[in-house]
């Protein structure tokens, strides 16, 4: 009987599902990482009937720290799946480590990697192409023809410039001035002066979290009176908290997750978005959630569908289970997320469609869905 009990205990331990999480809980990305951590803390303690162990590590908004955290998770903790990071440069640095360990990485940022190198990398956020589609459609509706670009010097800025330029040109919208800045910069006055002097119909600011307000304030303070747009990485309360009156009227492209009951009944994500919005508000207070917390909610939605399939093939804690989980995510089919409708496939680890992006406007310090 003792031997049987020991065997049962061993089997149960083997069945525990270990999730490694790497997020920016300190540094410039903390405004994105902390809400993701908050949402993960609301997850159930079991998944598909198995105990769920979650290990959360701080990457301090630093790619090097993200790499060391990922190495620890795959070598010491032997996790079954990795979530992170919320910052594109950190997620990009983590990707080769996760891939070498043949462990699924659910990135909390729209990270791009060279073609063919994302076999183990799945994105929870919408692609920049999908969000640029929604933004350009809105600009076209308002008669915008020329745009000034002010964005990060890193991969996120570069990918948005490429996506927006391509989609804009298809719709008769041209980028007439381009300026860049580093995430660590505390001022963009020279760049703002150049952009304002170009006097485009609209400005596109590409920044994230608490760093998104500073460049917009600089443009407004230099006297710009045109339309200002921000990307989905700026769809956080920090934009209004830091930007104040200077960001009133800003157009922001967002996933549906943070919009809850503002969504029309026809939006397939309304039910999950409202559930996410309601439970997060109840746990942490009104107006504290952001786009990134929604990605953490959707990570659980994805795993809840894929893990039972993978468990039919192998036990957690094994290479076979990790491979089965990857296959299951690729075969999840049409899956409604709080952030839109996802359909990952073997050839597409972005998954969202062009119907996903929702345009909102900052009005009285809140995001209001554009009709």
C-alpha positions as CSV (number, residue, x, y, z in Angstrom):
1,X,0.0,0.0,0.0
2,X,2.9,2.3,0.8
3,X,4.5,1.6,-2.5
4,X,1.2,2.3,-4.3
5,X,0.8,5.6,-2.4
6,X,4.3,6.6,-3.4
7,X,3.6,5.8,-7.0
8,X,0.4,7.8,-7.0
9,X,2.2,10.8,-5.4
10,X,5.0,10.5,-8.0
11,X,2.5,10.4,-10.9
12,X,0.6,13.4,-9.5
13,X,3.8,15.4,-9.2
14,X,4.7,14.5,-12.8
15,X,1.3,15.7,-13.9
16,X,1.8,19.2,-12.4
17,X,1.9,21.8,-15.2
18,X,4.7,24.3,-14.8
19,X,4.4,27.7,-16.4
20,X,7.3,30.1,-16.5
21,X,6.5,33.8,-16.7
22,X,9.0,36.6,-17.6
23,X,7.7,40.1,-17.3
24,X,8.9,43.6,-16.8
25,X,7.9,44.2,-13.2
26,X,10.5,47.0,-12.7
27,X,12.0,49.5,-15.2
28,X,10.3,51.4,-18.0
29,X,8.1,48.4,-19.0
30,X,6.6,47.9,-15.5
31,X,3.4,49.6,-16.5
32,X,2.8,46.7,-18.9
33,X,4.3,43.8,-16.9
34,X,2.6,44.5,-13.5
35,X,-1.0,44.3,-15.0
36,X,-0.1,41.0,-16.7
37,X,1.2,39.7,-13.4
38,X,-2.0,40.8,-11.7
39,X,-4.1,38.9,-14.2
40,X,-2.0,35.8,-13.9
41,X,-2.6,35.8,-10.1
42,X,-6.3,35.5,-10.8
43,X,-5.9,32.2,-12.8
44,X,-7.4,29.1,-11.3
45,X,-4.9,26.8,-9.5
46,X,-5.6,23.9,-11.7
47,X,-5.7,23.4,-15.5
48,X,-7.3,20.5,-17.2
49,X,-7.6,18.8,-13.8
50,X,-3.9,19.1,-13.1
51,X,-2.2,21.4,-10.6
52,X,-0.9,24.6,-12.1
53,X,2.5,25.9,-10.8
54,X,3.3,29.4,-12.0
55,X,6.9,30.9,-11.6
56,X,7.0,34.6,-12.2
57,X,10.4,36.4,-12.8
58,X,11.2,40.1,-13.3
59,X,13.2,40.9,-16.4
60,X,13.7,44.5,-15.2
61,X,12.9,45.7,-18.7
62,X,16.3,44.4,-19.8
63,X,16.8,41.9,-22.7
64,X,19.8,40.4,-20.9
65,X,17.9,39.7,-17.8
66,X,15.1,38.2,-19.9
67,X,17.6,35.8,-21.4
68,X,19.0,34.7,-18.1
69,X,15.5,34.2,-16.6
70,X,14.5,32.1,-19.6
71,X,17.6,29.9,-19.3
72,X,16.8,29.4,-15.6
73,X,13.2,28.4,-16.4
74,X,14.1,25.8,-19.1
75,X,17.1,24.3,-17.3
76,X,16.3,24.5,-13.6
77,X,12.6,24.7,-13.4
78,X,12.0,22.7,-16.6
79,X,8.8,24.6,-17.4
80,X,6.2,23.3,-19.9
81,X,5.5,26.7,-21.4
82,X,6.9,30.3,-21.1
83,X,4.9,33.5,-21.1
84,X,6.7,36.8,-21.8
85,X,7.9,39.3,-22.1
86,X,5.6,42.3,-22.3
87,X,8.4,44.3,-24.0
88,X,9.3,43.5,-27.6
89,X,13.1,43.7,-27.3
90,X,13.0,41.4,-24.2
91,X,10.7,38.9,-25.9
92,X,12.9,38.9,-29.0
93,X,16.0,38.1,-26.9
94,X,14.1,35.3,-25.1
95,X,12.9,33.6,-28.3
96,X,16.1,31.8,-29.3
97,X,16.5,30.3,-25.8
98,X,13.0,29.0,-25.7
99,X,13.3,27.6,-29.2
100,X,16.6,25.8,-28.4
101,X,14.8,24.2,-25.4
102,X,11.9,23.4,-27.7
103,X,9.5,25.1,-25.3
104,X,6.5,27.1,-26.4
105,X,6.8,30.9,-25.7
106,X,3.6,32.9,-25.6
107,X,4.9,36.4,-26.1
108,X,3.1,39.3,-24.4
109,X,4.4,41.7,-27.1
110,X,4.1,41.8,-30.9
111,X,7.6,40.5,-31.4
112,X,9.0,39.8,-34.8
113,X,11.8,37.3,-35.5
114,X,13.5,36.3,-38.8
115,X,11.4,34.2,-41.1
116,X,11.3,30.5,-40.1
117,X,12.5,31.2,-36.5
118,X,9.2,31.3,-34.7
119,X,8.3,27.6,-34.6
120,X,8.0,27.8,-30.8
121,X,7.0,31.5,-30.6
122,X,3.3,32.4,-30.5
123,X,2.1,36.0,-30.1
124,X,-0.7,37.0,-27.7
125,X,-0.9,40.6,-29.0
126,X,-2.2,41.5,-32.4
127,X,0.3,41.9,-35.2
128,X,1.3,45.5,-36.1
129,X,-0.1,44.8,-39.6
130,X,-3.5,44.0,-38.2
131,X,-3.6,47.1,-36.0
132,X,-2.2,49.3,-38.8
133,X,-5.1,48.1,-40.9
134,X,-7.6,49.4,-38.4
135,X,-5.7,52.7,-37.9
136,X,-5.3,53.5,-41.5
137,X,-9.0,52.8,-42.2
138,X,-9.9,55.3,-39.5
139,X,-7.4,57.9,-40.9
140,X,-8.9,57.5,-44.4
141,X,-12.4,58.0,-43.0
142,X,-11.2,61.3,-41.4
143,X,-9.5,62.4,-44.6
144,X,-5.9,62.1,-43.4
145,X,-3.4,62.2,-46.3
146,X,0.0,63.0,-44.6
147,X,1.5,61.6,-41.4
148,X,4.5,62.4,-39.2
149,X,6.1,59.4,-37.5
150,X,7.7,59.5,-34.0
151,X,8.6,56.1,-32.7
152,X,11.1,54.0,-30.8
153,X,14.4,53.2,-32.4
154,X,14.0,49.5,-31.6
155,X,12.2,46.6,-33.2
156,X,8.7,47.7,-32.1
157,X,9.2,51.1,-33.8
158,X,10.7,49.7,-36.9
159,X,8.0,47.1,-37.4
160,X,5.3,49.7,-36.9
161,X,6.9,52.1,-39.4
162,X,7.0,49.3,-42.0
163,X,3.5,48.1,-41.3
164,X,2.0,51.6,-41.3
165,X,3.9,52.8,-44.4
166,X,2.8,49.8,-46.4
167,X,-0.9,50.0,-45.4
168,X,-0.9,53.7,-45.7
169,X,0.5,53.7,-49.2
170,X,-2.3,51.3,-50.3
171,X,-4.8,53.9,-49.1
172,X,-3.3,57.1,-50.3
173,X,-1.7,58.1,-47.0
174,X,2.0,59.0,-46.9
175,X,4.6,59.3,-44.1
176,X,6.2,62.7,-44.8
177,X,8.5,63.0,-41.8
178,X,10.1,60.3,-39.6
179,X,11.8,60.8,-36.3
180,X,13.0,58.2,-33.8
181,X,13.9,58.1,-30.1
182,X,15.2,55.5,-27.5
183,X,13.0,54.1,-24.8
184,X,15.3,55.6,-22.2
185,X,15.1,59.1,-23.6
186,X,13.5,61.7,-21.3
187,X,13.0,64.4,-24.0
188,X,12.2,64.4,-27.7
189,X,12.2,68.2,-28.2
190,X,14.4,68.3,-31.4
191,X,12.3,65.5,-33.0
192,X,9.1,67.2,-32.1
193,X,10.2,70.5,-33.6
194,X,11.0,68.9,-36.9
195,X,7.7,67.0,-37.1
196,X,5.6,70.0,-36.2
197,X,7.4,72.1,-38.8
198,X,6.4,69.5,-41.4
199,X,2.8,70.1,-40.4
200,X,1.3,66.7,-41.4
201,X,-2.4,66.0,-41.2
202,X,-1.8,63.5,-38.3
203,X,1.0,62.3,-36.1
204,X,1.6,58.6,-35.3
205,X,3.4,58.1,-32.0
206,X,4.9,54.6,-31.5
207,X,5.7,54.0,-27.8
208,X,4.4,51.9,-25.0
209,X,3.1,52.1,-21.5
210,X,4.2,55.0,-19.3
211,X,6.6,56.0,-22.1
212,X,3.8,56.8,-24.6
213,X,2.7,60.1,-23.1
214,X,6.1,62.0,-23.1
215,X,6.5,62.2,-26.9
216,X,2.9,63.2,-27.4
217,X,3.2,65.9,-24.8
218,X,6.3,67.2,-26.6
219,X,4.4,67.4,-29.9
220,X,1.4,69.2,-28.3
221,X,3.7,71.6,-26.4
222,X,5.4,72.6,-29.7
223,X,2.0,73.8,-30.9
224,X,0.8,70.9,-33.1
225,X,-3.0,71.1,-33.6
226,X,-3.6,68.1,-35.9
227,X,-4.8,64.6,-35.1
228,X,-2.6,62.3,-33.0
229,X,-2.6,58.5,-33.1
230,X,-1.1,56.0,-30.8
231,X,-0.5,52.2,-31.1
232,X,-2.0,49.3,-29.1
233,X,1.1,49.4,-26.8
234,X,-0.2,52.8,-25.5
235,X,-3.7,51.5,-24.7
236,X,-3.1,51.8,-21.0
237,X,-4.3,54.1,-18.2
238,X,-0.8,55.5,-18.0
239,X,-1.4,57.5,-21.2
240,X,-4.1,59.6,-19.5
241,X,-2.5,59.5,-16.1
242,X,0.8,61.0,-17.4
243,X,-0.4,62.8,-20.4
244,X,-3.4,64.6,-18.8
245,X,-5.1,67.2,-20.9
246,X,-2.4,67.0,-23.6
247,X,-3.7,63.5,-24.7
248,X,-7.3,64.4,-24.8
249,X,-8.7,63.6,-28.3
250,X,-5.9,61.1,-29.0
251,X,-6.9,58.2,-31.2
252,X,-5.6,54.8,-30.0
253,X,-5.9,51.4,-31.8
254,X,-6.8,48.7,-29.2
255,X,-7.8,45.1,-28.9
256,X,-11.3,44.6,-27.6
257,X,-10.3,43.2,-24.2
258,X,-10.2,46.4,-22.3
259,X,-13.4,47.8,-23.8
260,X,-15.9,45.4,-22.2
261,X,-19.5,46.5,-22.5
262,X,-18.6,49.4,-24.9
263,X,-18.4,46.7,-27.6
264,X,-21.4,46.1,-29.8
265,X,-23.3,42.9,-29.4
266,X,-22.0,41.8,-32.8
267,X,-18.4,41.7,-31.5
268,X,-17.5,38.0,-30.9
269,X,-15.1,39.0,-28.1
270,X,-17.7,41.0,-26.1
271,X,-18.5,38.1,-23.6
272,X,-14.9,37.3,-22.8
273,X,-13.8,41.0,-22.8
274,X,-16.6,41.8,-20.4
275,X,-15.6,38.9,-18.1
276,X,-12.0,39.9,-18.1
277,X,-12.9,43.6,-17.5
278,X,-15.3,42.7,-14.7
279,X,-13.1,40.3,-12.7
280,X,-10.0,42.5,-13.1
281,X,-11.8,45.6,-11.9
282,X,-13.3,43.6,-8.9
283,X,-9.8,42.4,-7.9
284,X,-7.8,45.6,-8.4
285,X,-10.1,48.6,-8.7
286,X,-11.6,50.6,-11.5
287,X,-9.5,51.9,-14.4
288,X,-6.4,49.8,-13.5
289,X,-6.4,47.2,-16.3
290,X,-4.7,47.6,-19.7
291,X,-4.3,45.9,-23.0
292,X,-1.5,43.7,-21.6
293,X,-3.5,42.3,-18.7
294,X,-5.9,41.1,-21.4
295,X,-3.0,39.2,-23.1
296,X,-2.5,37.3,-19.8
297,X,-6.2,36.5,-19.7
298,X,-6.0,35.1,-23.2
299,X,-2.9,33.1,-22.4
300,X,-5.1,31.1,-20.0
301,X,-7.8,30.8,-22.7
302,X,-5.3,29.3,-25.1
303,X,-3.8,26.9,-22.6
304,X,-7.2,25.8,-21.3
305,X,-8.0,24.6,-24.9
306,X,-4.6,23.2,-25.8
307,X,-3.5,21.5,-22.6
308,X,-6.2,18.8,-22.5
309,X,-5.3,17.8,-26.1
310,X,-1.6,17.7,-25.2
311,X,-2.3,15.6,-22.1
312,X,-3.7,12.8,-24.3
313,X,-0.2,12.4,-25.8
314,X,2.2,12.9,-22.9
315,X,2.7,13.9,-19.3
316,X,3.8,17.5,-18.3
317,X,7.5,17.9,-17.6
318,X,8.6,16.0,-20.7
319,X,9.8,17.0,-24.1
320,X,7.0,15.0,-25.6
321,X,4.4,17.1,-23.7
322,X,6.1,20.4,-24.8
323,X,6.0,19.2,-28.4
324,X,2.4,18.1,-28.1
325,X,1.4,21.5,-26.6
326,X,2.9,23.3,-29.6
327,X,1.0,21.0,-31.9
328,X,-2.2,21.6,-30.0
329,X,-1.9,25.4,-30.1
330,X,-1.4,25.2,-33.9
331,X,-4.5,23.1,-34.1
332,X,-6.7,25.1,-31.7
333,X,-8.7,26.4,-34.7
334,X,-11.0,29.4,-34.4
335,X,-10.7,30.5,-30.7
336,X,-12.4,33.6,-29.3
337,X,-10.1,35.6,-27.1
338,X,-10.9,38.7,-25.1
339,X,-8.6,40.4,-27.6
340,X,-10.3,39.2,-30.8
341,X,-10.6,36.0,-32.8
342,X,-7.5,33.9,-32.9
343,X,-6.6,31.1,-35.3
344,X,-3.0,30.0,-34.9
345,X,-1.8,27.5,-37.5
346,X,1.5,25.8,-38.2
347,X,2.3,28.6,-40.7
348,X,0.9,31.5,-38.8
349,X,1.8,32.2,-35.1
350,X,0.2,35.6,-35.2
351,X,-3.3,34.4,-35.8
352,X,-5.5,37.5,-35.6
353,X,-7.5,38.8,-38.5
354,X,-8.0,42.3,-39.8
355,X,-11.3,42.6,-38.1
356,X,-9.6,42.6,-34.7
357,X,-8.5,46.2,-34.1
358,X,-10.8,48.7,-32.4
359,X,-10.3,52.4,-32.6
360,X,-10.8,54.4,-29.4
361,X,-10.6,58.0,-28.5
362,X,-9.4,59.6,-25.3
363,X,-12.4,61.5,-24.0
364,X,-12.6,63.0,-20.4
365,X,-9.6,60.8,-19.4
366,X,-11.1,57.6,-20.6
367,X,-11.0,55.4,-23.7
368,X,-14.2,55.6,-25.7
369,X,-15.0,53.4,-28.7
370,X,-15.2,55.2,-31.9
371,X,-18.6,54.7,-33.6
